[in-house]
Amino acid sequence: MKPAIKIQNLKKNYGETVALKGVNISIKDGEFFGLLGPNGAGKTTTINILTGLVRKDEGVTEIFGKDIVSDYRFTRAQVGISAQEFTQDWFFPLDRLLYFQAGYYGIPKEKAKDQVNELLVRLGLEEKRSSRLRQLSGGMKRRFQIAKALVHDPKILILDEPTAGVDVKLRHELWEYFRELHNAGKTILLTTHYIEEAELLCDKVAIIDKGQVIKEGSPKSLTRQSGKSGINISLSDENIDFESVLSDFTFTNNEGELHFTTKEPEENLPKIINLLTNAGCHIQRVETTKSSLEDVFLSLTGKGINE
């Protein structure tokens, strides 16, 4: 089966500025994929090339096996994008703007009616259907962007910072809606500055920095491979030969305070406790620290995602 999105050796320069150095990404049909990177890493350029807003210099870009340039009519129809920036006409009512958007894909008003009504209701915009975009709050504008991306029922949904600037309640509501779309079979490509968002939603993420992908995998596998989870154990005994008792583990000992760095704290903790107990140790306190995708991001790029 051909991937929903295939990107190979994608390169783009703006004059002397290198935006993409050879990006390689493959996204399966029905996959929820996150593209993470600091500002200026190349995320927006990649998306703009996929959606035809920017011309690539070199490389392969395909949607369901079709080239985005030579088969642009097919590929454009497969993709809906909820852009970070608001680019709609500020003077038309919401429902009319959605009908306009459907019309761009050859869908007449009568045929688009049910989809428009469903999206307005599902995204909490029904009461605002006659309002202008300039009259909406920031959160409602975000919801409208998502409705606009979905009005032609695309197979692929691109979400570029979909929860930027919204309150916590709406963010969680949108997460639930994205899960529904994913469960219904949509392929979703997400860019976000909220690491938690990617951890909770994505099947796989790619970390991009300075125009190239530096790591890819599921959030769980990346955290296990590159993270720094640990176990802290406080003991009342300091005169035990811990190096001999715990020879299979790497740890530091600070006057009876043992710290273990491990990729599998849940798996290793029972083994460590068992060894210490059999050696006659008196355990006072046990604490596990679990690495996050944010820790992985920081270790790989040397910077926070908002830098």
C-alpha positions in Angstrom: 0.0 0.0 0.0 1.3 3.4 -0.9 1.9 5.9 1.9 -0.5 8.8 2.4 2.4 11.2 2.3 5.8 10.4 0.9 8.7 13.0 1.1 12.2 12.0 -0.1 15.3 14.2 -0.1 13.2 17.4 -0.1 15.3 20.5 -0.4 14.5 24.2 -0.5 16.6 27.3 -0.4 15.5 30.9 -0.1 18.5 32.6 -1.7 21.4 31.8 0.5 19.2 30.6 3.4 18.9 26.8 3.4 15.4 25.9 4.6 15.4 22.2 3.9 18.5 20.1 3.6 17.0 16.8 2.4 13.9 15.9 4.5 12.7 12.3 4.4 9.2 11.5 5.8 6.8 8.7 5.1 3.3 8.7 6.7 1.0 5.7 6.5 -2.6 5.9 5.5 -4.6 6.5 8.7 -1.6 7.5 10.8 -1.5 10.4 13.2 2.0 11.9 12.6 3.6 14.8 14.5 6.3 17.1 13.0 8.1 18.7 15.9 10.9 21.3 15.7 12.0 24.7 17.1 11.1 27.9 15.2 12.8 28.0 11.8 13.4 24.3 11.7 11.6 23.8 8.4 8.1 22.6 9.5 6.1 25.3 7.7 8.2 25.1 4.5 7.6 21.4 4.4 3.8 21.9 4.8 3.7 24.7 2.3 5.5 22.6 -0.3 3.0 19.7 0.3 0.1 22.0 -0.2 1.4 23.8 -3.3 2.1 27.2 -1.7 5.9 26.9 -2.1 7.9 25.3 -4.9 10.5 22.7 -3.9 14.0 22.9 -5.3 14.6 19.1 -5.3 13.1 15.9 -4.0 10.0 13.7 -4.2 6.7 14.8 -2.7 3.7 12.5 -3.2 0.2 12.1 -1.9 -1.1 8.5 -2.2 1.5 7.8 -4.8 0.7 10.9 -7.0 3.1 13.7 -7.5 1.9 17.0 -6.0 2.9 19.0 -9.1 2.0 16.8 -12.1 -1.1 15.4 -10.4 -2.0 18.6 -8.5 -5.8 18.3 -9.0 -5.9 14.9 -7.4 -3.4 15.7 -4.6 -5.0 19.0 -3.6 -8.4 17.3 -3.2 -7.0 14.7 -0.8 -5.6 17.3 1.7 -7.3 19.8 4.0 -5.1 22.3 5.9 -5.9 24.1 9.1 -3.3 26.9 8.8 -1.8 28.7 11.7 -2.5 32.1 10.1 -6.0 33.4 9.4 -6.4 34.2 5.7 -10.1 34.2 5.2 -12.3 37.2 4.1 -13.3 39.0 7.3 -16.6 40.3 5.9 -18.6 37.2 5.0 -20.6 35.0 7.4 -19.0 31.7 8.5 -21.4 29.4 6.7 -20.9 31.3 3.4 -17.1 31.1 3.8 -17.4 27.3 4.2 -19.6 27.1 1.1 -17.0 29.1 -0.8 -14.3 26.7 0.4 -16.3 23.6 -0.7 -16.8 25.3 -4.1 -13.1 25.5 -4.6 -13.1 21.7 -4.7 -16.1 21.5 -7.1 -18.7 20.8 -4.5 -21.9 22.7 -5.1 -23.7 24.4 -2.2 -26.6 21.9 -2.1 -24.3 19.0 -1.9 -22.0 20.7 0.7 -25.0 21.7 3.0 -25.0 18.6 5.2 -21.2 18.7 5.7 -21.3 22.5 6.5 -24.1 22.1 9.0 -22.4 19.1 10.7 -19.1 20.9 11.1 -20.7 24.0 12.5 -22.5 21.9 15.1 -19.6 19.6 16.0 -17.2 22.5 16.4 -19.6 24.6 18.5 -20.1 27.3 15.8 -23.8 26.8 15.0 -24.9 29.9 16.8 -22.1 31.9 15.1 -22.9 30.7 11.5 -24.1 34.2 10.5 -21.2 36.0 12.3 -18.2 37.4 10.5 -14.7 36.1 11.3 -13.7 39.4 12.8 -16.4 39.0 15.4 -15.1 35.7 16.7 -12.8 35.0 19.7 -9.4 33.5 19.1 -10.7 30.0 20.0 -13.6 30.2 17.6 -11.3 31.3 14.8 -9.2 28.2 15.5 -12.4 26.0 15.3 -13.4 27.7 12.0 -10.0 26.9 10.5 -10.5 23.3 11.3 -14.0 23.3 9.8 -12.6 25.0 6.7 -10.0 22.2 6.3 -12.6 19.5 6.6 -15.5 20.9 4.5 -14.5 18.9 1.4 -14.0 15.7 3.5 -10.3 15.2 2.7 -8.5 11.9 3.5 -5.5 13.9 4.9 -5.8 16.6 7.5 -2.8 18.9 8.1 -3.0 20.7 11.5 -0.5 23.6 11.8 -0.5 24.7 15.4 -4.2 24.0 15.8 -4.4 24.8 19.5 -2.1 27.9 19.6 -3.6 30.5 21.8 -6.7 28.7 22.9 -7.7 28.0 26.5 -7.1 24.7 28.3 -10.8 23.6 28.1 -11.0 24.1 24.3 -7.6 22.5 23.8 -8.9 19.3 25.4 -12.1 19.4 23.4 -10.1 19.7 20.2 -7.9 16.9 21.2 -10.9 14.7 21.6 -12.2 15.7 18.2 -8.8 15.0 16.6 -9.0 11.5 18.1 -12.4 11.0 16.6 -11.2 12.0 13.2 -8.2 9.7 13.5 -10.4 6.8 14.7 -12.6 7.4 11.7 -9.6 6.8 9.4 -8.2 10.3 8.7 -4.5 10.6 8.1 -3.4 13.6 10.3 -0.1 15.6 10.1 0.3 17.8 13.2 2.8 20.5 13.9 2.7 21.9 17.5 4.6 23.7 20.1 2.9 21.7 22.8 5.0 18.6 23.4 2.2 17.1 25.5 -0.1 17.4 22.5 2.2 15.2 20.4 2.7 12.7 23.2 -1.0 12.2 23.7 -2.2 12.2 20.1 0.5 10.9 17.7 1.3 7.4 16.6 4.7 8.6 15.4 6.7 11.9 15.5 9.6 13.2 13.5 11.9 15.8 15.2 13.2 18.3 12.6 15.9 20.8 13.2 17.9 23.0 10.9 16.2 21.7 7.8 16.5 18.0 8.4 14.9 15.2 10.3 17.2 14.1 13.2 15.0 11.5 14.8 11.8 9.6 14.1 9.6 7.1 16.0 6.7 6.7 18.3 6.7 9.0 21.4 7.2 6.0 23.6 10.1 4.5 21.6 11.8 7.9 21.4 11.5 8.4 25.1 12.8 5.0 25.8 15.8 5.3 23.4 16.9 8.9 24.2 15.3 9.8 27.5 16.7 9.7 31.0 14.2 8.0 33.2 15.4 7.0 36.6 14.9 5.4 40.0 15.8 7.0 43.4 16.0 4.8 46.5 16.8 5.9 50.0 18.2 3.3 52.4 19.0 3.3 56.1 22.0 1.1 55.5 25.3 2.5 54.2 27.7 -0.4 54.9 26.5 -2.8 52.3 28.6 -3.5 49.2 26.1 -2.1 46.7 28.4 -2.6 43.7 28.3 -6.3 44.4 24.6 -6.6 45.1 23.6 -4.4 42.2 26.3 -5.5 39.7 23.8 -5.6 36.8 22.8 -2.0 37.1 24.4 1.4 36.6 23.8 3.7 39.6 25.4 6.4 41.9 25.5 6.2 45.6 25.4 9.3 47.8 25.4 8.2 51.4 22.7 5.7 51.0 20.8 7.6 48.3 20.9 5.4 45.2 20.1 6.8 41.8 19.6 4.6 38.8 19.4 5.8 35.2 17.3 3.4 33.2 15.2 3.3 30.1 12.8 0.8 31.7 12.1 2.0 35.3 8.8 0.0 35.7 10.6 -3.2 34.6 13.8 -2.7 36.6 12.3 -1.4 39.9 11.0 -4.8 41.1 14.4 -6.4 40.3 16.3 -3.8 42.2 13.9 -3.9 45.2 14.2 -7.7 45.3 18.1 -7.6 45.3 18.3 -5.0 48.0 15.7 -6.7 50.2 17.5 -10.1 49.9 20.8 -8.3 50.9 19.1 -7.2 54.1 18.7 -3.5 53.2 16.1 -1.4 54.8 14.3 0.7 52.2 12.9 4.1 53.4 11.7 5.7 50.2 11.4 4.8 46.5 10.8 7.3 43.7 10.7 6.9 39.9 11.3 9.7 37.4 10.0 9.2 33.9 11.5 11.0 30.9 9.2 12.9 28.5 9.3 13.7 24.9 10.3 17.2 25.8 13.5 15.8 27.5 14.2 13.9 24.2 13.6 17.0 22.2 15.9 19.1 24.3 18.7 16.4 24.3 18.5 16.1 20.5 18.3 19.8 19.5 19.9 21.5 22.5 17.0 23.9 22.7 13.4 24.1 23.8 10.6 23.7 21.2 9.7 27.4 21.6 13.2 28.7 21.1 
